[in-house]
Amino acid sequence: MIWKRSAVLRFYSVCGLLLQGSQGQFPLTQNVTVVEGGTAILTCRVDQNDNTSLQWSNPAQQTLYFDDKKALRDNRIELVRASWHELSISVSDVSLSDEGQYTCSLFTMPVKTSKAYLTVLGVPEKPQISGFSSPVMEGDLMQLTCKTSGSKPAADIRWFKNDKEIKDVKYLKEEDANHKTFTVSSTLDFRVDRSDDGVAVICRVDHESLNATPQVAMQVLEIHYTPSVKIIPSTPFPQEGQPLILTCESKGKPLPEPVLWTKDGGELPDPDRMVVSGRELNILFLNKTDNGTYRCEATNTIGQSSAEYVLIVHDVPNTLLPTTIIPSLTTATVTTTVAITASQTTSATSSNIRDPNALAGQTGPDHALIGGIVAVVVFVTLCSIFLLGRYLARHKGTYLTNEAKGAEDAPDADTAIINAEGSQVNAEEKKEYFI
């Protein structure tokens, strides 16, 4: 009896230890997110395990693995690691139907479980842009639609034009027939102008399944518009005798070709000297008859445009070479003409100033030099007039004095002259001079 009683006590003590150990054993799992078509790894860990079995089952409660033994015949499911502390399995080529709650069971008394939710992301299809018809006329209203399907959760669509995002768009989300994925579309409306020609409009799809690499669709716009015309001269200051090239810069879609040149509303007057080459009007050498209004006209299938250029041919500037001042041009040269009248002196001086040999090569009039010369000439002229006046006054005074000396006893003026001092010969000569 004593042996039986000790055996029973030992049995209950062992059961108590087992029960106490099982209470500290808990399976640990984590939720898993995987992209459709990828591989999901489900891991169940137990920190304290006394050789108790682990099991994975799918959302339909079908056993996938019991310890290291495969229970469900599915080639996509493989064992990764099996031990008393861990049971890991992999599910490859995951589909949307694999999404759900998976269970890891630890067979203690009672059985303990842990849940792991497998989320499968639906990858959006490559977006497509519709609504574009080429070409588009300037000023037309354009409506573009970008669409993508198969995303889970619903994808986000963004529009860009010239690398600048366009915010004012319409967004529509629809559930697909499988009730798991979504079809998303976005519509962009805008009125086009010539600056939109050649611009790339981009539709970008962002989704967490794309690993930060968005899918894009691009549409390059083709806009037709009337030409714009501008005339560019080869020189801003055309001069007589020089060549001139007028370039007609025209832009349009379709490209206008060729351009038409006219002058003052008519044809070019001198085709031999005014040569048209492509968009250029080449005037070989300019003269004053070329003055006028030149017109360049460009035309395409959309419309016509023109520009005008008013040509004014300027005179060639009179460029003179530097002159050398000769020091010998002094007042001594002028004083040789003192006995000549004032008008002759001025004429001679003016003639010397306008000597073409003295001005040859002068780049421009030296006003200080000219002023000095004029001052010297005026001074010499005034001195000459003064000396000439004194000379005449002195001779006249002598004549009156002689006349006065002979007039004391003379009955008339003739007798007074004869009686004046001096020889009779001189008196006769003075009388003759007087008459």
WOLINMO-V683394 format. One record per pair of residues at least 24 apart in sequence whose ideal C-beta (glycine too) atoms are under 7 Angstrom apart, sorted by the first residue. I is the first residue (numbers start at 1). J is the second residue. Records with the same first field share a line. If there is no record, write none. Layout:
I = J / J
This chain:
19 = 109
21 = 50
22 = 108 / 109
24 = 48
25 = 49 / 52 / 106 / 108 / 112
26 = 112
27 = 54 / 104 / 106 / 112 / 113 / 114
28 = 114
29 = 104 / 114 / 115 / 116
30 = 116
31 = 116 / 117
32 = 116 / 118
33 = 119 / 121
34 = 94 / 120
35 = 121 / 123 / 209
36 = 94 / 95 / 96 / 120 / 121 / 122 / 123
37 = 93 / 94
38 = 94
39 = 90 / 91 / 92 / 94
40 = 90 / 91 / 94 / 118
41 = 80 / 88 / 90
42 = 88 / 89 / 102 / 116
43 = 86 / 88
44 = 86 / 87 / 104 / 114
45 = 85 / 86
46 = 85 / 106
49 = 84 / 85
51 = 84
52 = 106 / 107 / 108
53 = 107
54 = 87 / 104 / 106
55 = 105
56 = 87 / 89 / 102 / 104
57 = 102 / 103
58 = 102
59 = 100 / 101 / 102
64 = 89
65 = 89
94 = 120
95 = 120
96 = 120 / 122 / 152 / 180
121 = 152 / 208 / 209
122 = 150 / 151 / 152 / 180 / 181
123 = 150 / 209
124 = 148 / 150 / 151 / 155 / 205 / 207 / 215
125 = 149 / 150
126 = 215
127 = 203 / 205 / 215 / 217
128 = 217
129 = 203 / 217 / 219
132 = 219
134 = 222
135 = 222 / 223 / 224
136 = 192 / 221 / 222 / 223
137 = 224
138 = 192 / 193 / 194 / 223 / 224 / 225
139 = 191 / 193
140 = 192
141 = 189 / 191
142 = 190 / 192
143 = 187 / 189
144 = 188 / 201 / 219
145 = 185 / 187
146 = 185 / 186 / 203 / 217
147 = 183 / 185
148 = 184 / 205
149 = 176 / 183
150 = 181
151 = 181 / 182 / 184 / 207
152 = 180 / 181 / 182
154 = 182 / 184
155 = 184 / 205 / 206 / 207
156 = 206
157 = 184 / 186 / 203 / 205
158 = 204 / 206
159 = 186 / 188 / 203
160 = 202 / 204
161 = 199 / 201
162 = 199
192 = 221 / 223
194 = 223 / 225
196 = 221 / 223
197 = 221 / 222 / 223 / 253
223 = 253
224 = 253 / 254 / 302
225 = 252 / 253 / 302
226 = 252 / 302 / 303 / 305
227 = 251 / 252 / 256 / 298 / 300 / 305
228 = 252 / 305
229 = 296 / 298 / 305 / 306 / 307
230 = 307
231 = 296 / 307 / 309
233 = 309
237 = 314
238 = 286 / 311 / 313 / 314
239 = 286 / 313 / 314 / 316
240 = 286 / 287 / 288 / 313 / 314 / 315 / 316
241 = 285 / 286 / 316
242 = 285 / 286
243 = 283 / 284 / 285
244 = 283 / 286
245 = 280 / 282
246 = 280 / 281 / 294 / 309
247 = 279 / 280
248 = 279 / 296
250 = 279 / 298
252 = 298 / 300
254 = 300 / 301
256 = 298 / 299 / 300
259 = 296 / 297 / 298
260 = 297
261 = 294 / 296
262 = 295
263 = 292 / 294
264 = 292 / 293
286 = 313
287 = 313
288 = 313
319 = 363
320 = 359 / 361 / 362 / 363 / 364
321 = 360 / 361 / 362 / 363
322 = 361 / 362 / 363
323 = 358 / 359 / 360 / 361 / 362
325 = 369
331 = 376 / 380
334 = 377 / 380
335 = 380
338 = 384 / 387
342 = 381 / 385
345 = 381 / 384
346 = 381
349 = 377
